[in-house]
Amino acid sequence: MVRIEAEHDIERLRQVAHLLEAENARLHARLAELTAALAAARGEAPTAALQLELLQLQEQLTARTRALFGPSSEQRTRERAADDARAAARGHGPRPQPSLPIVEVVHTLDPADETCPQCGGQMAPWPNQYEEADEIDVVERTYQIVRHRRQKYRCRCGGCVETALGPPKLTAGGRYSVALAVSVAVAKYTDHLPLARQVRQMARLGLTIDTQTLWDQLAALAHHLMPTYEALHATALAAPVVGTDETRWPLLGHPGQTKWHAWALAAPEAICYRIADSRSAAAAATVLRNYAGWVIADGYSAYTALQHERQAMGSTPTFQLAHCWAHARRKYVEAEPHYPQAAEVLTLIGQLYAIEARVAALPEAERAAQRAVVRRTESAPLIAQIRAWCGVQRVLPESALGKAIRYTLDLWSGLTAFLTEPALPLDTNHVERGLRALAIGRKNHYGSRSERGTRVAALFYSLIESAKLVGVEPAAYLTEATRRAIASPGTITLPVALHTG
């Protein structure tokens, strides 16, 4: 009942918002008419500046309404329509399941049905003739107590007693296995299940446990994997190009210190996260350390500030900064509903992406050389058209389109660096995909409860997302890396090593 009333309230609010928007649009139109009439009475022409201001007011109103009630997708209307059409054309059918084992069950006739209804004779099985149909079934997860009985040996002389070795333990004398700890880590940091929810699921399957015990298993697992986590960070920093981004990560139970941030550092074979108490240049420095290659990022000023700080200190070498076209495009998508001319620059940016997609489809051996050629011959003219288009637009600086143009021109050198550096990607979308896991986790378990919790979260997100990046199953990877670290403390096992091995 409460849910139904809430849904009705939301629908009522949406209707009120649409009515207000329509009324405001009518008032803006009437204001424009009166302004024009007043100007005509005075023998003046309404100024272009006034028209731009009216357009900006209308834009602000629509933007606020859309923020409250509109979809959050960055896709444009025509792109969504094309996607819907493609989805409708594909239809829905059974998907292949190559990873699932096949269990065959043979069904036979009941004895009463083995008599032929035509002649009364006995029917016999027809060799190798079946009608087959597949169904996907579920096997429930179970918990069990594995009692390890380590055989003792003694010599007849009575001077020697030996005991067989048992399995490696996550903690000395611990009661819980590596496999259970890994399952908890994957459930929390891949499937985003809070520990309290896992405790309830385990109770339904017969295991009585509490959240503190589950946390202890995660902490023990992180202790063994810490050298691998640090090595993963070093591996990412060894790449010639890295992508960076950041997102908020709340620290619960610490008044005044809740606005922490997760920083991502992405390379082709590794993605590493660090959770810091700010978005400052100092926090960026803990992520980038002494990196000296290319950093591609959005327009956030911390990266520029860090670069200038190192240059002022005479630090050599320091990193070079490139910028992301997806972030620039996003601002034009936001402006397009109010400024239809933004469609022109969006089309040009779309052509840049089409060129990149064409090159990405080539064999890997040809890709780098061909990318350098097409960026010089095809992308560079498009970039020149974008620059020229930005230069001829007449809009207010604080309008959505004005801000988009200023953003583009302010970051122009970083946005065009890809033309002369074939290794640079066009955007940081791969970094944002990596941050999506943290965003979903934040929504489900709201952040971390302690500074130690932030370090454990960063470790597991780094290892799990890096394993997925190189095509290694996260649970299998964490299990193998942990067993190696237990057998030989300090052992480093990177996900890419298991993938190539």
C-alpha positions in Angstrom: 0.0 0.0 0.0 2.8 2.4 0.9 4.6 1.5 -2.3 1.5 2.2 -4.4 1.0 5.6 -2.7 4.7 6.5 -3.3 4.4 5.6 -7.0 1.3 7.8 -7.2 3.1 10.6 -5.5 6.0 10.4 -7.9 3.6 10.4 -10.9 1.8 13.4 -9.4 5.1 15.3 -9.0 6.1 14.5 -12.5 2.8 15.9 -13.8 3.2 19.1 -11.7 6.7 19.5 -13.1 5.5 19.2 -16.7 2.7 21.8 -16.0 5.2 24.2 -14.4 7.6 23.8 -17.4 4.7 24.5 -19.8 3.7 27.6 -17.8 7.3 28.9 -17.6 7.6 28.4 -21.4 4.5 30.4 -21.9 5.7 33.2 -19.7 9.1 33.3 -21.4 7.4 33.5 -24.8 5.1 36.3 -23.5 8.1 38.2 -22.1 9.9 37.9 -25.4 6.8 39.3 -27.2 6.5 42.2 -24.8 10.2 43.0 -25.0 9.9 43.1 -28.8 6.8 45.3 -28.6 8.5 47.7 -26.3 11.5 47.9 -28.5 9.3 48.5 -31.6 7.5 51.3 -29.7 10.8 52.9 -29.0 11.9 52.4 -32.5 14.6 49.9 -31.5 15.4 46.4 -32.6 15.5 43.7 -29.9 19.1 43.0 -29.2 20.7 39.7 -30.0 22.2 39.7 -26.4 18.6 39.8 -24.9 17.5 36.9 -27.1 20.5 34.9 -25.9 19.7 35.7 -22.3 16.1 34.5 -22.7 17.3 31.3 -24.4 19.7 30.7 -21.5 16.9 31.1 -18.9 14.8 28.6 -20.8 17.7 26.3 -21.0 18.3 26.4 -17.2 14.7 25.7 -16.4 14.6 22.7 -18.8 17.9 21.4 -17.5 16.7 21.4 -13.9 13.5 19.6 -14.9 15.4 17.0 -16.8 17.8 16.5 -13.9 14.8 15.7 -11.6 12.7 13.6 -14.0 14.6 12.8 -17.1 16.7 9.8 -18.1 20.4 9.8 -17.0 21.7 8.3 -20.2 24.2 10.4 -22.2 22.8 9.0 -25.5 21.1 11.4 -27.8 17.5 10.8 -28.8 18.3 9.7 -32.3 21.0 7.3 -31.0 18.6 5.7 -28.5 16.0 5.3 -31.2 18.6 3.5 -33.5 19.6 1.2 -30.6 16.0 0.3 -29.9 15.5 -0.5 -33.6 18.5 -2.7 -33.6 17.4 -4.5 -30.4 14.0 -5.1 -31.9 15.5 -6.5 -35.1 17.7 -8.9 -33.1 14.8 -10.3 -31.1 15.2 -12.7 -28.2 16.3 -16.3 -28.3 18.2 -18.9 -26.3 21.8 -18.0 -25.7 24.6 -20.5 -26.1 26.1 -21.7 -22.8 29.5 -23.1 -23.7 30.8 -22.9 -20.1 28.0 -25.0 -18.5 28.6 -28.8 -18.0 26.0 -31.1 -19.7 24.3 -33.7 -17.6 22.3 -36.2 -19.6 19.2 -37.7 -18.2 17.6 -40.6 -20.2 13.8 -40.9 -19.8 12.2 -44.3 -20.5 8.6 -45.5 -20.9 6.7 -46.8 -18.0 6.2 -50.7 -18.3 2.5 -50.2 -19.0 3.3 -48.1 -22.0 5.8 -50.6 -23.6 2.9 -52.5 -25.3 2.2 -51.6 -28.9 -1.4 -50.2 -29.3 -1.6 -51.6 -32.9 -0.6 -55.2 -32.5 -0.1 -55.7 -28.8 3.5 -56.7 -29.2 6.4 -55.7 -26.8 8.1 -52.5 -27.8 11.9 -52.4 -27.6 14.2 -49.4 -27.3 15.3 -47.9 -30.6 19.1 -47.7 -30.4 20.5 -44.2 -30.4 17.2 -42.5 -31.2 16.0 -39.8 -28.8 14.1 -36.5 -28.8 16.3 -34.0 -27.0 15.5 -30.8 -25.2 17.8 -28.8 -23.0 16.9 -26.9 -19.8 19.1 -24.9 -17.5 19.0 -26.1 -13.9 20.5 -24.8 -10.7 22.6 -26.7 -8.2 22.4 -25.0 -4.8 25.5 -23.8 -3.1 26.2 -25.8 0.1 28.5 -25.4 3.1 30.2 -28.3 4.8 32.7 -29.0 7.5 35.8 -30.7 6.1 37.5 -32.6 8.9 41.2 -32.9 8.1 42.6 -36.0 9.8 46.4 -35.7 9.6 47.8 -39.2 10.0 50.5 -39.6 12.6 53.5 -41.9 12.1 56.0 -43.3 14.7 59.1 -45.4 14.6 59.4 -48.6 16.6 62.3 -47.2 18.4 60.0 -44.6 20.0 62.3 -41.8 19.1 60.5 -40.2 16.2 56.9 -39.1 15.6 55.8 -37.4 12.3 52.4 -36.0 11.3 51.2 -35.6 7.7 50.8 -32.1 6.4 47.4 -30.5 6.0 46.1 -28.0 3.5 47.5 -24.4 3.6 45.6 -22.2 6.1 44.4 -18.7 5.5 45.3 -17.9 9.2 47.2 -20.2 11.6 44.7 -22.4 13.3 41.9 -20.7 11.4 38.6 -22.4 10.9 37.6 -21.0 7.5 39.1 -22.1 4.2 40.7 -20.0 1.4 37.8 -20.9 -0.8 35.2 -19.5 1.6 37.2 -16.2 2.1 37.5 -15.8 -1.7 33.7 -16.4 -2.1 33.0 -13.7 0.4 35.4 -11.3 -1.4 33.9 -12.0 -4.8 30.4 -11.6 -3.5 31.2 -8.3 -1.9 33.5 -6.7 -4.5 32.2 -8.3 -7.7 28.5 -9.0 -6.9 28.3 -6.0 -4.5 26.6 -7.9 -1.7 27.1 -6.3 1.7 28.4 -8.7 4.4 25.2 -8.5 6.4 23.3 -9.7 3.3 25.8 -12.5 2.8 25.3 -13.6 6.5 21.6 -13.9 5.9 22.1 -16.0 2.7 24.5 -18.3 4.6 22.0 -18.7 7.4 19.4 -20.0 4.9 21.9 -22.6 3.8 22.7 -23.7 7.4 25.9 -21.7 8.1 25.7 -19.6 11.3 28.3 -16.8 11.0 28.5 -13.0 11.7 29.7 -10.0 9.7 32.8 -9.5 11.9 34.0 -13.1 11.1 33.5 -12.5 7.4 35.4 -9.2 7.6 38.3 -11.1 9.4 38.5 -13.5 6.4 38.7 -10.5 4.0 41.4 -8.9 6.1 43.4 -12.1 6.2 43.1 -12.6 2.4 44.2 -9.0 1.8 47.2 -9.5 4.0 48.5 -12.3 1.8 47.6 -10.4 -1.4 49.1 -7.0 -0.5 52.5 -7.6 -2.3 50.5 -8.5 -5.5 48.4 -5.3 -5.2 51.6 -3.1 -4.9 53.1 -5.0 -7.8 49.9 -4.4 -9.9 50.2 -0.6 -9.2 53.9 -0.7 -10.4 52.8 -2.7 -13.5 50.3 0.0 -14.4 52.8 2.7 -14.0 55.2 0.9 -16.3 52.8 1.4 -19.3 53.6 4.3 -21.7 50.0 5.5 -21.5 47.7 5.4 -18.5 44.2 6.7 -18.0 43.0 8.3 -14.8 39.7 9.2 -13.2 38.2 9.5 -9.7 34.8 9.0 -8.0 33.6 9.7 -4.5 33.9 7.0 -1.8 32.3 7.7 1.5 34.0 6.9 4.8 31.2 6.1 7.2 31.3 6.8 10.9 33.9 9.6 10.6 32.2 13.0 11.0 33.9 15.6 8.8 35.9 13.0 6.9 33.2 11.4 4.8 34.1 12.9 1.4 36.9 10.5 0.4 37.6 9.6 -3.3 38.6 6.5 -5.2 41.3 7.2 -7.8 41.7 4.8 -10.8 44.8 4.2 -12.8 44.3 2.1 -15.9 46.7 0.5 -18.3 46.1 -2.2 -21.0 46.7 -5.1 -18.6 46.0 -3.7 -15.2 43.7 -1.3 -13.4 44.6 -0.1 -9.9 42.6 1.9 -7.4 43.7 4.1 -4.4 41.2 5.6 -2.0 42.3 9.0 -0.6 40.8 11.6 1.7 40.7 14.3 -1.0 40.7 15.1 -4.8 43.8 17.3 -4.5 46.9 17.3 -6.5 48.6 15.6 -3.5 46.2 12.7 -3.8 46.8 12.5 -7.6 50.5 12.3 -6.8 50.0 9.2 -4.6 48.4 7.5 -7.6 50.8 8.7 -10.3 54.0 8.6 -8.1 56.9 9.4 -10.4 55.2 8.4 -13.6 56.8 9.9 -16.7 54.6 8.7 -19.6 51.3 10.0 -21.1 48.3 10.5 -18.7 44.9 10.8 -20.3 42.2 12.4 -18.1 39.2 14.6 -18.0 39.5 18.3 -17.4 39.9 18.1 -13.7 42.4 20.6 -12.5 44.3 18.4 -10.1 46.2 16.7 -12.9 47.2 20.0 -14.5 48.2 21.4 -11.0 50.4 18.4 -10.3 52.0 18.6 -13.7 52.8 22.4 -13.2 54.0 21.7 -9.7 56.5 19.1 -10.9 57.7 21.3 -13.8 58.2 24.3 -11.4 60.3 22.0 -9.1 62.4 21.0 -12.1 61.3 17.4 -11.8 62.5 15.4 -14.8 61.0 13.5 -16.3 57.3 14.4 -15.6 54.2 13.1 -17.2 52.5 14.6 -20.3 48.8 15.3 -20.2 46.2 14.4 -22.8 42.4 14.9 -22.5 39.3 12.9 -23.1 37.0 13.5 -26.1 34.1 11.7 -24.4 33.9 14.3 -21.7 34.0 17.1 -24.3 31.2 15.3 -26.3 29.1 14.9 -23.1 28.9 18.7 -22.7 27.6 19.2 -26.3 25.0 16.4 -25.8 23.7 18.3 -22.7 23.6 21.5 -24.8 21.9 20.1 -27.9 18.3 20.2 -26.7 18.6 24.0 -26.3 21.1 24.7 -29.1 20.4 22.6 -32.2 23.6 23.8 -33.8 25.5 21.5 -31.4 24.4 18.6 -33.6 27.1 19.8 -36.1 30.0 19.4 -33.7 28.5 16.1 -32.4 28.5 14.8 -35.9 32.2 15.7 -36.3 33.1 14.0 -33.1 31.1 11.0 -34.1 33.2 10.8 -37.3 36.4 10.8 -35.1 35.0 7.8 -33.3 34.1 6.1 -36.5 37.7 6.4 -37.7 39.0 4.9 -34.5 36.5 2.0 -34.7 37.6 1.2 -38.3 41.2 1.0 -37.2 40.4 -1.1 -34.1 38.9 -3.7 -36.4 42.2 -4.2 -38.2 44.6 -7.1 -37.4 46.8 -6.1 -34.4 50.0 -6.1 -36.4 48.6 -3.4 -38.7 46.8 -1.4 -36.2 49.4 1.0 -34.8 50.9 2.0 -38.2 47.4 2.5 -39.8 46.2 4.5 -36.8 49.0 7.0 -37.2 48.2 7.4 -40.9 44.4 7.9 -40.6 44.8 10.3 -37.7 47.1 12.5 -39.8 45.0 12.3 -43.0 41.4 11.9 -41.8 41.2 12.9 -38.1 43.3 16.1 -38.4 40.9 17.8 -40.9 37.9 16.9 -38.7 39.7 18.5 -35.7 40.3 21.6 -37.8 36.6 21.8 -38.6 35.7 21.4 -34.9 38.1 24.3 -34.0 36.6 26.5 -36.7 33.0 25.7 -35.6 33.8 26.7 -32.0 35.2 30.0 -33.2 32.1 31.2 -35.1 29.4 30.4 -32.5 27.7 33.3 -30.8 26.4 32.2 -27.4 26.6 33.5 -23.9 29.7 32.2 -22.0 27.6 30.8 -19.1 25.1 29.0 -21.4 25.4 25.2 -21.8 26.9 25.6 -25.3 29.2 28.4 -24.2 30.6 26.2 -21.4 31.0 23.3 -23.8 33.0 25.5 -26.2 35.1 27.0 -23.5 35.8 23.5 -22.1 36.9 22.3 -25.5 39.2 25.3 -26.2 40.7 25.4 -22.7 41.8 21.7 -23.2 42.6 22.0 -26.8 46.3 20.9 -26.7 45.3 17.8 -24.6 42.4 17.0 -26.8 44.5 17.1 -30.0 47.6 15.2 -28.6 46.2 12.0 -30.0 46.9 13.2 -33.5 50.7 12.9 -33.0 50.7 10.1 -30.4 49.2 6.9 -31.9 49.3 5.1 -28.6 46.9 7.6 -27.0 43.2 6.5 -26.9 40.5 9.0 -27.8 38.9 9.0 -24.4 38.9 7.6 -20.8 35.9 5.4 -21.3 37.9 2.3 -20.3 38.7 4.0 -17.0 35.1 4.8 -16.4 34.1 1.2 -17.1 36.6 0.2 -14.4 35.1 2.7 -12.0 31.6 1.4 -12.6 32.2 -1.5 -10.2 33.1 0.9 -7.4 30.0 3.0 -8.1 27.7 0.0 -7.9 29.5 -1.2 -4.7 29.1 2.3 -3.2 25.4 2.2 -3.9 25.0 -1.2 -2.3 27.2 -0.9 0.8 27.7 2.9 1.0 31.5 3.0 1.2 33.8 1.9 3.9 33.6 2.0 7.7 37.3 2.5 8.4 40.5 3.6 6.7 41.6 0.0 6.8 38.4 -0.8 5.0 39.2 1.6 2.2 42.6 -0.1 1.7 41.0 -3.5 1.6 38.3 -2.3 -0.8 40.9 -0.8 -3.1 43.0 -4.0 -3.1 40.1 -6.3 -4.0 38.6 -4.0 -6.6 42.1 -3.7 -8.2 42.8 -7.4 -8.4 39.2 -8.4 -9.4 38.9 -5.8 -12.2 42.4 -6.5 -13.5 41.5 -10.2 -13.7 38.4 -9.4 -15.6 40.4 -7.0 -17.9 42.7 -9.8 -19.1 40.0 -12.5 -19.2 40.8 -14.4 -16.0 37.9 -15.6 -13.8 38.2 -13.5 -10.5 37.5 -16.3 -8.0 40.0 -18.7 -9.6 42.6 -15.9 -9.8 42.2 -14.9 -6.1 42.3 -18.5 -5.0 45.5 -19.3 -6.9 47.3 -16.0 -5.9 46.4 -16.6 -2.3 47.6 -20.2 -2.2 50.9 -19.2 -3.8 51.3 -16.4 -1.2 50.5 -18.7 1.7 53.0 -21.3 0.4 55.7 -18.7 -0.1 55.0 -15.4 1.7 55.5 -12.4 -0.5 54.9 -14.2 -3.7 53.4 -12.0 -6.4 50.9 -13.4 -8.9 49.6 -10.9 -11.4 46.4 -11.7 -13.3 48.1 -11.4 -16.7 50.6 -14.1 -15.6 47.7 -16.6 -15.1 46.2 -15.5 -18.4 49.4 -16.1 -20.4 50.3 -19.1 -18.3 
